[in-house]
């Protein structure tokens, strides 16, 4: 049995706050103890209370920092770690000019393994403990990511993309091979350790109807698996999809017609939606995923989170690296705040931090395992330093409430504000530079 008792300020959510004064939605303890035992949270409360339950447990004192559930990123592209910050294109040109050539490199298992290590280093350096990731079309890319996540005991949901058209040589499968490779990966990895497989037709443009039939078959055969794809990110994308699927009523109808919609479906972007599509999202329980830094970077449009929420549609929020411009969920919340401000809605910091933790866990149906600091859940914890930089420390001198402090973290924070990241109870923030910041062997 391994035990660690963390000491610090503690914040965990029970539901999405209904307003700034909704203190019943969360628990905040000024001098808290958080007992982690064998990868799970065993107890939480005041430090004195929890210390009395585990008098022999070693203590790690994080005061005055704030302990929260680790961040959850619900849409990110593992093979795009080396095309983040690629200049000057909108969606389809960006895919063809940067992303697709880069993803061909992931046919090499050695390259995929090195990138998986760098990718997970970057996630934990930024306080993210769970991610929902697109891999490349190559089974080797998913193998590498799941293997590295397993080594770290990190919760990872991922899948190899299925794409059998409108992509270059070396980056296409077939309807049958996409099914076969996905089926084999589900058998090998889903439910093994903390891994979950996600059935992943990239988007309608890169899949033939025959492939989407196969994706729907996989979803029917494996209802325990999530499904992820992209929807209505860009006007040109929507128009091209309509050309490829002229019988569909709209973009979402493509996926609906192949049996790909349900409560386990994650739809990246979902910006330019018709009223019928919004009705269908509400009826099926499928989840749009807001990717603010990506939407701004590619000039795609503004996500209507309040409007969708008013229809009872629960949306995730995510980085979407590599069109997204930061691995940090703090910076994702920062840009999300600005996107919503442009639509006349101010995202309160309590709602923002709920969204990046328990909120995203609810989108995944995993709120009983991750996203909170409740006893019995997995011990994924981020420790936040709201005075990590001189500018943050100066601002915090005038922050008189928890909400004000959270907003400083949301607007000014990044990886420097992550004092520590615990994955299944083990500290995982790289002690030195993450592998991705080191020179590759061939360049040394």
Secondary structure, 3 states (H helix, E strand, C coil): CCEEEEEEEEEEECCCCCCCCCHHHEEEEEEEEEEEECCEEEEEEEHHHHHHHCCCCEEEEEEEEEEEECEEEEEEEHHHCCCCCCCCCCHHHHHHHHHHHHHHHHHCHHHHHHHHHHHHHHHHHCCEEEEEEECCCCHHHHHHHHHHHHHHCCEEEEECEECCCCCCCCCCCCHHHHHHHHHHHHHHHCCCCCEEEEEEECCHHHCCHHHHHHHHHHHHHCCCCEEEEEECCCHHHHHHHHHHCCCCCCHHHHHHHCCCCCCCEEEEECCCCCHHHHHHHHHHCCEEEECHHHHHHCCCCCCCHHHHHHCCCCCEECCCCCCCCCCCHHHHHHHHHHHHHCCCCCCCHHHHHHHHHHHHHHHHCCCCCCCCCCCCCECCEEEECCCCCHHHHHHHCCCCCHHHHHHHHHHHCCHHHEEEEEECCEECCCCCCCHHHCCCHHHC
